[in-house]
Amino acid sequence: MSGSAARPALDRVQVRVEGLARAFNGVPAVRDASFTVGPGEIHGLCGHNGAGKSTVVKMLSGQLTPDHGRIAIGGTPVELPSRQAAQRLGVALVDQELSVVPALTVGENMLLGDIDAPLVNRRRTARARCRQILDGMGLEHIRPDQPVTTLGIGERQLVEIAKALSQNARVVILDEPTATLSDVESAHVFAAIRRVAATGCSIIFVSHRLSEVLDLCDRVTVLRDGSTVATTAAEQLTVDELIVQMLGETPHRLAAVAKPATSQAYALRIEGLSVPGRLVNFDLTARAGRIHALAGQLGSGASDVLRALAGLHPKATGNVRLRDRTVPYRDPVAAARDGIAFVSNDRKTEGLFLDKSVAGNLVATRLPHLGRGGVLRPGREQDAVRSIADLAGLPAGRLREPVRALSGGNQQKVFVARCLGRNDVLALLLDEPTRGVDIGGRAAIHRLLREAADAGLVVIFASTELEELLELGDEIITMRDGRIVRRYQGDADGSALMRDMTHGVDQT
């Protein structure tokens, strides 16, 4: 439940959603979504991949118009033809994809898009307002005049949330707001959400992290296949019960089974890998057939290991060998040519071509193999698309749609799947492989990674999620402050990992 001092007024309604429906090209995305949110309530919205959560959020925030159904705010039926119209009616949205502008300062981003901001910016007043909001979120270390380019992805997400909270909204929709945040940053966000709810503002909270949904929310509405299946008080639910509501059955959890090491020739050997100011003397021998997990909060160095191996840290030093060949890891093109595939934690800016089709994204990294003399062979391309889509379990009817039209989970499956089934990929590196993905999509991606390891790839992933680390990692390496803390070979537990990641000491 929410940590507010008094229970919200659940006997009154601030937001009412009745029978919302929306289809795309004749295919229903939302069939019958209905729920209410009281003043001061923190209301969770959950559902498996493709259940309709994102479509409902877009209808509530003015990005999509319902085909059927009604939305009422404050007891009055409303039409929301645009985000500006929604904002005028008191609805603010924090989308799961970042919209901050790196070229602007923190304060300028917080004012951007605010319909109440003065046409002539009163700098001193605006700065004081931004300072107050940042301090209220525990972000005293971030300055309003600080360029966004100096912030990490987690801090940029916090600025995005602060921007929405600055709009004095009656309804704030948070769509996967903690997907990129550490536990400490998430705690700041939760405290801010509770303070805002205590003023009477309604919060709609969408997250795939089910334990935080139950900890934060007062009630939870579950969507399945586009329809509401239940609205339940959070205090009456467990995570397992919530999963059953979402999937209709108890999911099969993929166990991480330790496998014997394969030939020495199939190892990725990393010795003394360092990145100035970020990573110090990282060593690992990662073998094919096993999944190696790097556990660490933001800034721990876990992401930097993967980015350095992928050639994205040109000042990195150390020795890297794959199948007994030295890898030129300071050059991303050369690293990819030598067999290293990297899946970033930011699929929007470092992964997918959002306006291109799903099919085009699936084959984007293998075009030289699908033609001759720079000319694609359509038959070969179509065969490749069908093969990869089948492998990833992507809906065949949506392969010609823009990839941005897919849910976050299906977008992530496209990102991961295009690295698979390729003879030229020897090592697969993934940073937060299921960021923003629900329980069903996460299981599908975990299956893909296990099958990739079984097929002979070296698989290394970095994650901040304890459940994912324990479920998928055959070997787990905890990291903090750019250094290895400890190595686990199937003997880890959640409390040990959290201790290492938050205040461990170097044990190497």
C-alpha positions in Angstrom: 0.0 0.0 0.0 0.9 3.6 -0.3 2.8 5.0 2.6 0.6 8.1 2.9 -0.6 9.0 6.4 -4.3 8.8 5.6 -6.0 6.4 3.2 -7.2 8.1 0.0 -10.8 8.8 -0.6 -11.7 5.6 -2.5 -15.4 6.3 -1.9 -15.0 9.2 -4.3 -13.9 9.1 -7.9 -11.4 11.5 -9.7 -10.9 9.4 -12.8 -13.5 7.1 -14.3 -12.7 4.8 -17.3 -15.7 3.0 -18.7 -15.6 0.4 -21.5 -12.6 1.9 -23.4 -11.9 0.2 -26.7 -9.4 0.8 -29.5 -8.4 -1.2 -32.5 -5.5 -0.8 -35.1 -6.2 -1.9 -38.6 -9.1 -3.9 -37.4 -7.1 -5.7 -34.7 -8.3 -4.9 -31.1 -5.6 -3.6 -28.8 -8.1 -2.6 -26.0 -11.5 -4.3 -25.9 -13.1 -3.3 -22.5 -11.0 -1.3 -20.1 -12.8 -0.1 -17.0 -11.6 1.2 -13.6 -11.8 4.2 -11.2 -9.2 6.2 -9.4 -10.0 8.2 -6.2 -8.5 11.5 -5.2 -5.1 10.9 -3.5 -5.1 7.2 -4.7 -2.0 5.6 -6.2 -3.5 3.1 -8.6 -1.5 0.4 -10.3 -2.2 -0.7 -13.9 -0.7 -4.1 -14.7 -0.9 -6.6 -17.5 1.3 -8.9 -19.6 3.0 -7.9 -22.8 0.4 -6.7 -25.3 -2.4 -6.6 -22.7 -3.3 -3.0 -23.6 -1.7 -0.9 -20.9 0.2 1.4 -23.2 -2.9 2.0 -25.4 -5.0 2.8 -22.3 -2.3 5.3 -21.2 -2.3 6.9 -24.6 -6.0 7.3 -24.5 -5.9 8.9 -21.1 -3.1 11.3 -22.0 -4.7 12.5 -25.3 -2.4 10.6 -27.7 -5.1 8.3 -29.0 -8.9 8.7 -29.3 -11.0 5.7 -28.1 -13.2 3.9 -30.6 -15.7 3.3 -27.8 -16.1 4.1 -24.1 -15.9 7.1 -21.8 -13.3 8.9 -19.7 -14.5 11.2 -16.9 -12.3 13.5 -14.8 -13.7 15.0 -11.6 -17.1 13.6 -12.5 -17.3 15.3 -15.9 -17.0 13.3 -19.2 -14.1 14.6 -21.2 -12.7 14.3 -24.7 -8.9 14.3 -24.9 -7.9 14.9 -28.6 -4.3 15.9 -27.8 -1.7 15.9 -25.0 -2.3 19.7 -24.7 -6.0 19.1 -24.2 -5.2 16.5 -21.5 -2.8 18.8 -19.8 -5.4 21.6 -19.7 -7.7 19.2 -17.9 -5.1 18.4 -15.4 -3.6 15.2 -16.8 0.3 14.9 -16.9 2.2 11.9 -18.3 5.7 10.5 -17.7 6.2 8.2 -20.7 8.5 5.2 -20.5 10.6 6.6 -23.3 12.6 9.7 -22.3 11.7 13.0 -23.9 14.2 15.3 -22.2 16.2 17.4 -24.6 20.0 16.9 -24.0 20.9 20.3 -25.5 18.9 22.1 -22.8 19.4 22.6 -19.1 17.5 20.8 -16.4 15.4 23.9 -15.7 14.7 24.5 -19.4 13.5 20.9 -19.8 11.2 21.2 -16.8 9.5 24.2 -18.4 9.4 22.7 -21.9 5.8 21.9 -22.9 4.2 23.4 -19.8 1.2 25.3 -21.1 1.2 27.4 -17.9 4.8 28.6 -18.4 5.1 32.4 -19.1 5.8 33.4 -22.7 8.5 35.6 -21.4 10.6 33.5 -19.1 11.2 35.0 -15.6 14.4 33.3 -15.0 14.7 33.9 -11.3 11.1 32.7 -10.6 11.5 29.7 -12.9 14.8 28.7 -11.3 13.3 28.9 -7.8 10.4 26.8 -8.8 12.6 24.1 -10.4 14.9 24.1 -7.3 11.9 23.5 -5.0 10.7 20.6 -7.1 14.2 19.0 -7.4 14.8 19.3 -3.6 11.4 17.8 -3.0 12.5 14.7 -4.9 15.8 14.4 -3.1 17.7 15.7 -6.1 19.7 18.4 -4.3 22.8 17.5 -6.3 21.2 18.4 -9.6 21.2 22.2 -10.5 18.5 23.8 -12.7 21.2 25.4 -14.9 23.0 22.0 -15.3 23.1 20.7 -18.9 21.1 17.4 -19.3 24.1 16.0 -21.2 26.0 15.8 -17.9 23.3 13.5 -16.4 23.2 9.7 -16.5 20.1 7.9 -17.9 18.7 7.4 -14.4 19.0 11.1 -13.5 17.4 12.0 -16.8 14.4 9.8 -15.9 14.2 11.7 -12.5 14.1 15.0 -14.3 11.4 13.7 -16.6 9.3 12.8 -13.5 10.1 16.2 -11.9 8.8 17.9 -15.1 5.5 16.2 -14.8 5.2 16.9 -11.1 5.8 20.6 -11.8 2.5 20.9 -13.8 0.2 21.0 -10.8 -1.9 18.2 -12.3 -5.0 16.5 -10.9 -3.9 13.2 -12.5 -0.3 12.0 -13.0 0.3 8.9 -15.2 3.7 7.3 -14.6 4.5 4.7 -17.3 7.4 2.5 -16.2 9.0 5.4 -14.3 11.6 3.3 -12.4 12.7 1.0 -15.3 16.1 2.6 -15.5 16.6 3.6 -11.8 18.6 2.3 -9.0 17.0 1.4 -5.7 18.1 4.7 -4.1 16.7 6.7 -7.0 13.5 4.7 -7.0 13.1 5.5 -3.3 13.3 9.2 -4.1 10.6 8.8 -6.8 8.3 6.8 -4.4 8.7 9.5 -1.7 7.8 12.2 -4.2 4.8 10.2 -5.5 3.5 9.7 -2.0 3.8 13.4 -1.3 2.0 14.4 -4.5 -0.8 11.8 -3.7 -1.1 13.3 -0.2 -2.2 16.6 -1.8 -5.2 14.8 -3.4 -3.7 14.2 -6.8 -4.6 10.8 -8.4 -1.6 8.7 -9.5 -1.8 6.0 -12.2 1.3 3.9 -11.9 2.3 1.4 -14.6 5.2 -0.9 -13.9 6.4 -4.4 -14.7 8.2 -4.5 -11.3 5.3 -6.2 -9.4 6.8 -6.0 -6.0 7.1 -2.2 -6.2 3.5 -2.0 -7.5 2.3 -3.8 -4.4 4.5 -1.7 -2.1 3.5 1.6 -3.5 -0.1 1.3 -4.7 -3.5 1.3 -2.9 -5.3 -0.7 -5.6 -4.3 -2.6 -8.7 -6.2 -3.0 -12.0 -5.1 -5.9 -14.2 -5.7 -6.0 -18.0 -5.5 -9.2 -20.0 -6.0 -9.3 -23.7 -7.3 -5.8 -23.7 -9.9 -6.2 -21.0 -10.1 -5.5 -17.3 -10.1 -8.8 -15.4 -9.7 -7.5 -11.8 -9.3 -4.5 -9.5 -8.0 -5.5 -6.1 -6.7 -3.8 -3.0 -2.9 -4.1 -3.1 -2.8 -5.3 0.5 -4.9 -8.3 -0.5 -2.4 -9.5 -3.2 0.9 -11.3 -3.4 3.2 -11.1 -6.4 2.3 -14.7 -7.4 -1.5 -13.9 -7.2 -0.9 -10.8 -9.3 0.9 -12.9 -11.9 -1.9 -15.4 -12.1 -4.4 -12.5 -12.7 -2.1 -11.1 -15.5 -1.5 -14.4 -17.3 -4.5 -16.5 -16.3 -2.2 -19.2 -15.0 0.9 -19.7 -13.0 3.9 -19.1 -15.3 6.7 -21.5 -16.0 9.8 -20.0 -14.6 12.9 -20.8 -16.6 15.5 -22.2 -14.2 19.2 -21.3 -14.6 20.9 -24.6 -14.9 24.7 -24.7 -14.5 26.4 -26.4 -17.4 29.9 -27.8 -17.7 32.5 -25.5 -19.4 33.0 -26.1 -23.1 36.2 -25.9 -25.0 38.7 -23.3 -24.1 38.5 -22.0 -27.7 34.9 -20.8 -27.0 35.8 -18.5 -24.2 35.7 -14.7 -24.0 38.7 -13.8 -21.9 38.7 -10.3 -20.3 41.9 -9.2 -18.4 42.4 -5.9 -16.7 39.6 -4.1 -18.5 39.5 -0.5 -17.3 37.7 2.7 -18.2 39.0 6.0 -16.7 36.7 7.1 -13.9 34.3 4.2 -14.4 35.8 0.7 -14.3 39.0 -0.7 -12.7 40.7 -4.0 -13.6 37.8 -6.1 -14.5 38.6 -9.8 -15.2 36.3 -12.6 -16.5 36.6 -15.8 -18.5 33.1 -16.2 -19.9 32.4 -19.6 -21.6 29.9 -20.6 -24.2 26.9 -22.5 -22.8 26.7 -20.5 -19.6 25.0 -17.2 -18.9 27.2 -14.7 -17.0 25.4 -12.0 -15.0 26.9 -8.7 -13.9 24.9 -7.4 -10.9 25.2 -3.7 -10.0 23.2 -0.5 -9.5 23.6 2.4 -11.8 27.2 3.7 -11.8 28.5 0.3 -10.5 30.6 -0.3 -13.7 28.5 -3.3 -14.8 27.1 -1.4 -17.9 30.6 0.0 -18.6 32.0 -3.6 -19.0 29.6 -4.3 -21.8 29.9 -0.9 -23.5 33.7 -1.2 -23.4 33.6 -4.7 -24.9 31.3 -3.3 -27.6 33.7 -0.6 -28.5 31.7 2.3 -27.0 34.4 3.4 -24.6 37.3 4.4 -26.8 39.6 5.2 -23.9 39.2 1.7 -22.4 42.3 -0.4 -21.7 43.0 -4.1 -21.1 43.2 -7.3 -23.0 40.1 -9.0 -24.6 40.3 -12.3 -26.5 37.5 -14.2 -28.1 38.2 -17.8 -29.3 41.9 -17.0 -28.8 41.8 -14.0 -31.1 42.4 -10.5 -29.8 39.3 -8.3 -30.1 39.7 -4.7 -31.2 37.1 -3.5 -28.7 37.9 0.2 -28.9 36.2 0.3 -32.3 32.4 -0.7 -32.4 32.5 -1.6 -36.0 35.5 -3.8 -35.6 34.1 -5.4 -32.4 30.9 -6.3 -34.2 32.9 -7.7 -37.2 34.8 -9.9 -34.8 31.6 -11.5 -33.4 30.4 -9.2 -30.5 26.7 -8.2 -30.6 25.5 -5.6 -28.0 21.9 -4.9 -26.9 21.9 -1.5 -25.2 19.6 -0.5 -22.2 18.2 2.2 -24.4 16.4 0.7 -27.3 14.9 4.0 -28.4 18.2 5.9 -29.2 20.8 3.1 -29.4 18.8 0.2 -30.8 15.8 0.3 -33.0 14.8 2.3 -36.1 11.4 3.3 -34.6 9.8 4.5 -37.9 11.0 1.5 -39.9 9.0 -1.7 -40.0 9.4 -4.6 -37.6 10.7 -6.7 -40.5 13.2 -4.0 -41.5 14.5 -3.9 -37.9 14.8 -7.7 -37.6 17.2 -7.8 -40.6 18.9 -4.4 -40.2 22.2 -5.9 -39.0 22.4 -8.7 -41.5 21.8 -6.9 -44.8 25.1 -7.9 -46.4 24.1 -11.6 -46.1 20.8 -11.1 -47.8 21.9 -10.1 -51.2 24.7 -9.6 -53.7 26.5 -6.5 -54.8 24.5 -4.3 -52.5 21.2 -5.5 -53.9 18.8 -7.3 -51.6 17.1 -10.6 -52.7 13.5 -10.2 -51.5 13.0 -13.9 -51.1 16.0 -14.3 -48.9 15.0 -11.3 -46.9 11.5 -12.6 -46.3 12.8 -16.0 -45.3 15.1 -14.3 -42.7 12.3 -12.2 -41.4 10.0 -15.2 -40.9 12.7 -17.2 -39.3 13.6 -14.5 -36.7 10.0 -13.7 -36.0 9.2 -17.3 -35.3 12.3 -17.6 -33.1 11.2 -14.6 -31.0 7.5 -15.3 -31.0 6.6 -12.1 -32.7 3.1 -11.6 -34.1 3.3 -12.4 -37.9 0.5 -10.0 -38.6 2.5 -7.0 -37.4 5.8 -7.4 -39.2 5.0 -4.6 -41.7 4.0 -2.1 -39.0 6.5 0.5 -37.7 8.3 -1.0 -34.7 7.2 2.0 -32.6 3.6 0.6 -32.8 4.6 -2.5 -30.8 4.5 -2.7 -27.0 7.7 -2.2 -25.1 8.1 -5.9 -24.6 7.8 -6.8 -28.2 10.1 -4.0 -29.2 12.7 -5.5 -26.8 12.2 -8.9 -28.4 12.9 -7.4 -31.8 16.1 -5.8 -30.4 17.3 -9.1 -28.9 16.2 -11.4 -31.7 18.0 -9.7 -34.5 21.3 -10.6 -32.8 20.4 -14.3 -32.8 20.5 -17.1 -35.4 23.7 -15.6 -37.0 26.9 -17.4 -37.7 28.9 -14.2 -37.3 27.8 -13.6 -33.7 30.0 -15.3 -31.1 29.3 -13.3 -27.9 26.0 -11.6 -27.0 26.1 -8.7 -24.5 22.9 -7.3 -23.0 22.5 -4.3 -20.7 19.2 -4.6 -18.8 17.8 -7.1 -21.3 14.2 -6.8 -20.0 14.0 -3.2 -19.1 10.4 -2.0 -19.2 9.2 -5.6 -20.1 6.3 -7.3 -18.2 6.5 -10.8 -16.8 5.3 -12.6 -20.0 7.7 -10.8 -22.2 10.5 -11.3 -19.8 10.1 -15.0 -19.8 10.2 -15.0 -23.6 13.4 -13.0 -23.6 15.0 -15.3 -21.0 14.1 -18.3 -23.1 15.9 -16.7 -26.1 19.0 -16.0 -24.0 19.1 -19.6 -22.6 18.7 -21.0 -26.1 21.5 -18.7 -27.4 23.8 -20.1 -24.7 22.8 -23.6 -25.5 23.6 -23.0 -29.1 27.2 -22.1 -28.3 27.2 -18.3 -27.7 28.9 -16.5 -24.9 26.1 -14.6 -23.1 26.8 -11.8 -20.6 24.1 -9.5 -19.3 24.0 -6.7 -16.7 21.0 -6.1 -14.6 19.8 -4.3 -11.5 16.9 -6.7 -10.8 17.5 -9.4 -8.2 14.9 -11.8 -9.5 16.3 -11.7 -13.0 19.9 -12.1 -11.8 19.0 -15.2 -9.7 16.7 -16.7 -12.3 19.0 -16.4 -15.3 22.6 -16.2 -14.2 24.7 -19.3 -14.0 27.6 -17.2 -12.7 26.8 -13.9 -11.0 29.5 -11.1 -10.5 28.5 -8.3 -8.2 29.9 -4.9 -8.8 30.1 -1.5 -7.0 32.1 1.7 -7.7 33.7 0.2 -10.8 35.1 -2.9 -9.2 34.2 -6.5 -8.7 32.8 -7.2 -5.2 32.2 -11.0 -5.4 31.7 -13.9 -7.7 28.9 -16.5 -7.2 28.7 -19.9 -8.9 25.0 -20.9 -8.2 25.3 -20.1 -4.5 23.8 -16.5 -4.4 20.7 -15.3 -2.7 18.9 -12.0 -2.9 20.1 -10.5 0.3 23.7 -11.3 -0.4 23.5 -9.7 -3.9 21.8 -6.6 -2.5 24.4 -6.3 0.2 27.2 -6.5 -2.3 25.5 -4.1 -4.7 24.8 -1.4 -2.1 27.7 -1.5 0.4 29.9 -4.5 -0.4 33.7 -4.4 -0.3 36.1 -5.6 -2.9 36.6 -9.4 -2.4 38.7 -10.1 -5.6 
